[in-house]
Amino acid sequence: MKLKPVLFITYVILWLYLAIDPWYREDWLLENILVFVALPVILWSERRFGFSNLSVCMLFVFFVLHAIGAHYTYSEMPWFESLTRYFGFERNHYDRLTHFLFGFLLLVPFGELFASFGHSKKQVFAFTLVFMISASGVYEVLEWLATEVTHAELGTAFLGTQGDQWDAQKDMFLCYLGSLSAALLWHRRLLKQR
């Protein structure tokens, strides 16, 4: 069996399992707007030009992490509670890790997507990096707007600030750091024309 269908089926099964009884159903619905929008775009892109196996694995890991975060809420991820206590952190850092991995894991898939439009290698590389940095800021604004139209308790669970007034800025910084790390690691791959 090929890798792409196996990962897709595995993700769907895991997503369905985690959808059965999330900790906060309304927060889970808000978190999964990302899935409801992004998954059809990814499937369309796969049919149009085909992602590499590396990109598919990166997308799979990110979406699995997101499904787990949506199930528990990012700020209450139980698997990170022992790390929080052990290191004496004031907050659960699952959210921070996921923002870093958003930048790190999605740079290559977006680079492949943008390369399919036929631009020069350097343009694709630069545009992908700027897109990832911009996407992080746009997400933080959309997250804030979503909390403005929901009730306070849901907004607090969705934002997951855990009392940190600089949460959005730190989340964006970690996405930038993840994107830059991926760009340094994968720049040769991104500069290859498909």
BELSULCOR-V933662 format. One record per residue. N is the residue number from 1. RES is the residue in three letters. PHI is phi in whole degrees, 0 to 359 (* if undefined). PSI is psi in degrees with one decimal (none if undefined). Layout:
BEGIN
n: {N & N}
res: {RES & RES}
phi: {PHI & PHI}
psi: {PSI & PSI}
END
This chain:
BEGIN
n: {1 & 2 & 3 & 4 & 5 & 6 & 7 & 8 & 9 & 10 & 11 & 12 & 13 & 14 & 15 & 16 & 17 & 18 & 19 & 20 & 21 & 22 & 23 & 24 & 25 & 26 & 27 & 28 & 29 & 30 & 31 & 32 & 33 & 34 & 35 & 36 & 37 & 38 & 39 & 40 & 41 & 42 & 43 & 44 & 45 & 46 & 47 & 48 & 49 & 50 & 51 & 52 & 53 & 54 & 55 & 56 & 57 & 58 & 59 & 60 & 61 & 62 & 63 & 64 & 65 & 66 & 67 & 68 & 69 & 70 & 71 & 72 & 73 & 74 & 75 & 76 & 77 & 78 & 79 & 80 & 81 & 82 & 83 & 84 & 85 & 86 & 87 & 88 & 89 & 90 & 91 & 92 & 93 & 94 & 95 & 96 & 97 & 98 & 99 & 100 & 101 & 102 & 103 & 104 & 105 & 106 & 107 & 108 & 109 & 110 & 111 & 112 & 113 & 114 & 115 & 116 & 117 & 118 & 119 & 120 & 121 & 122 & 123 & 124 & 125 & 126 & 127 & 128 & 129 & 130 & 131 & 132 & 133 & 134 & 135 & 136 & 137 & 138 & 139 & 140 & 141 & 142 & 143 & 144 & 145 & 146 & 147 & 148 & 149 & 150 & 151 & 152 & 153 & 154 & 155 & 156 & 157 & 158 & 159 & 160 & 161 & 162 & 163 & 164 & 165 & 166 & 167 & 168 & 169 & 170 & 171 & 172 & 173 & 174 & 175 & 176 & 177 & 178 & 179 & 180 & 181 & 182 & 183 & 184 & 185 & 186 & 187 & 188 & 189 & 190 & 191 & 192 & 193 & 194}
res: {MET & LYS & LEU & LYS & PRO & VAL & LEU & PHE & ILE & THR & TYR & VAL & ILE & LEU & TRP & LEU & TYR & LEU & ALA & ILE & ASP & PRO & TRP & TYR & ARG & GLU & ASP & TRP & LEU & LEU & GLU & ASN & ILE & LEU & VAL & PHE & VAL & ALA & LEU & PRO & VAL & ILE & LEU & TRP & SER & GLU & ARG & ARG & PHE & GLY & PHE & SER & ASN & LEU & SER & VAL & CYS & MET & LEU & PHE & VAL & PHE & PHE & VAL & LEU & HIS & ALA & ILE & GLY & ALA & HIS & TYR & THR & TYR & SER & GLU & MET & PRO & TRP & PHE & GLU & SER & LEU & THR & ARG & TYR & PHE & GLY & PHE & GLU & ARG & ASN & HIS & TYR & ASP & ARG & LEU & THR & HIS & PHE & LEU & PHE & GLY & PHE & LEU & LEU & LEU & VAL & PRO & PHE & GLY & GLU & LEU & PHE & ALA & SER & PHE & GLY & HIS & SER & LYS & LYS & GLN & VAL & PHE & ALA & PHE & THR & LEU & VAL & PHE & MET & ILE & SER & ALA & SER & GLY & VAL & TYR & GLU & VAL & LEU & GLU & TRP & LEU & ALA & THR & GLU & VAL & THR & HIS & ALA & GLU & LEU & GLY & THR & ALA & PHE & LEU & GLY & THR & GLN & GLY & ASP & GLN & TRP & ASP & ALA & GLN & LYS & ASP & MET & PHE & LEU & CYS & TYR & LEU & GLY & SER & LEU & SER & ALA & ALA & LEU & LEU & TRP & HIS & ARG & ARG & LEU & LEU & LYS & GLN & ARG}
phi: {* & 281 & 298 & 300 & 296 & 297 & 295 & 296 & 297 & 300 & 297 & 299 & 297 & 297 & 300 & 297 & 300 & 287 & 279 & 296 & 215 & 292 & 298 & 225 & 303 & 294 & 295 & 301 & 297 & 299 & 299 & 275 & 303 & 304 & 293 & 296 & 271 & 285 & 299 & 299 & 295 & 296 & 296 & 298 & 296 & 298 & 290 & 287 & 225 & 80 & 282 & 290 & 298 & 300 & 297 & 297 & 296 & 295 & 298 & 301 & 300 & 297 & 291 & 294 & 301 & 294 & 298 & 293 & 298 & 291 & 295 & 265 & 76 & 297 & 279 & 239 & 303 & 296 & 293 & 265 & 297 & 294 & 295 & 300 & 292 & 300 & 271 & 72 & 292 & 274 & 214 & 279 & 264 & 300 & 301 & 298 & 301 & 293 & 295 & 299 & 289 & 304 & 294 & 289 & 276 & 260 & 298 & 294 & 301 & 294 & 300 & 295 & 299 & 292 & 295 & 292 & 273 & 84 & 277 & 293 & 302 & 292 & 296 & 297 & 299 & 295 & 296 & 298 & 297 & 295 & 299 & 297 & 296 & 293 & 301 & 296 & 295 & 298 & 299 & 297 & 292 & 297 & 298 & 298 & 298 & 297 & 288 & 292 & 261 & 251 & 284 & 302 & 296 & 293 & 300 & 295 & 295 & 291 & 293 & 63 & 291 & 51 & 82 & 264 & 293 & 257 & 304 & 299 & 295 & 293 & 298 & 296 & 302 & 294 & 296 & 301 & 298 & 297 & 295 & 294 & 296 & 295 & 297 & 294 & 287 & 249 & 301 & 294 & 295 & 292 & 275 & 279 & 277 & 283}
psi: {143.8 & 155.2 & -47.3 & -49.7 & -36.1 & -46.4 & -39.4 & -47.8 & -41.7 & -44.3 & -46.1 & -42.8 & -46.4 & -44.5 & -45.3 & -42.6 & -46.2 & -17.3 & -14.6 & -49.2 & 67.6 & 159.1 & -39.4 & 101.8 & -45.0 & -39.2 & -40.3 & -42.2 & -44.6 & -45.7 & -33.5 & 0.0 & -38.2 & -45.4 & -44.8 & -28.4 & -46.9 & -38.9 & -44.8 & -36.6 & -42.2 & -44.2 & -41.0 & -44.8 & -39.5 & -43.3 & -33.7 & -47.3 & -17.5 & 118.6 & 153.3 & 163.1 & -36.1 & -47.3 & -41.0 & -41.5 & -40.4 & -43.0 & -43.5 & -49.6 & -46.1 & -45.4 & -31.5 & -46.6 & -39.5 & -42.1 & -40.0 & -44.5 & -38.5 & -34.6 & -46.7 & -15.3 & 142.9 & -34.4 & -10.8 & 22.8 & 110.8 & -29.5 & -21.8 & -7.4 & -39.7 & -36.9 & -40.6 & -47.0 & -44.4 & -45.8 & -4.4 & 27.8 & 152.9 & -9.8 & 164.2 & 124.4 & 15.3 & -40.3 & -46.0 & -44.6 & -42.8 & -35.8 & -41.3 & -46.0 & -26.0 & -50.2 & -43.6 & -44.5 & -24.7 & -5.6 & -47.6 & -47.9 & -42.7 & -36.4 & -43.1 & -40.5 & -48.9 & -32.0 & -26.6 & -14.3 & 0.2 & 21.7 & 170.4 & 158.6 & -45.6 & -37.3 & -43.1 & -44.7 & -49.9 & -44.8 & -41.0 & -44.6 & -45.9 & -38.8 & -45.5 & -43.1 & -42.9 & -40.3 & -36.9 & -45.3 & -43.2 & -41.5 & -43.0 & -38.0 & -43.9 & -37.6 & -44.7 & -46.3 & -38.9 & -36.5 & -27.7 & -28.1 & -1.2 & 173.1 & 160.7 & -42.4 & -42.5 & -41.8 & -40.7 & -42.6 & -40.7 & -44.7 & -40.6 & 33.7 & -24.5 & 40.2 & 4.3 & 111.4 & -18.3 & 20.0 & -48.8 & -43.2 & -40.5 & -39.5 & -44.3 & -43.5 & -43.1 & -35.9 & -43.4 & -46.1 & -42.4 & -43.3 & -44.0 & -38.2 & -44.4 & -39.2 & -41.2 & -41.1 & -39.5 & 14.4 & -35.9 & -41.5 & -42.7 & -28.4 & -2.3 & 135.7 & 136.8 & none}
END
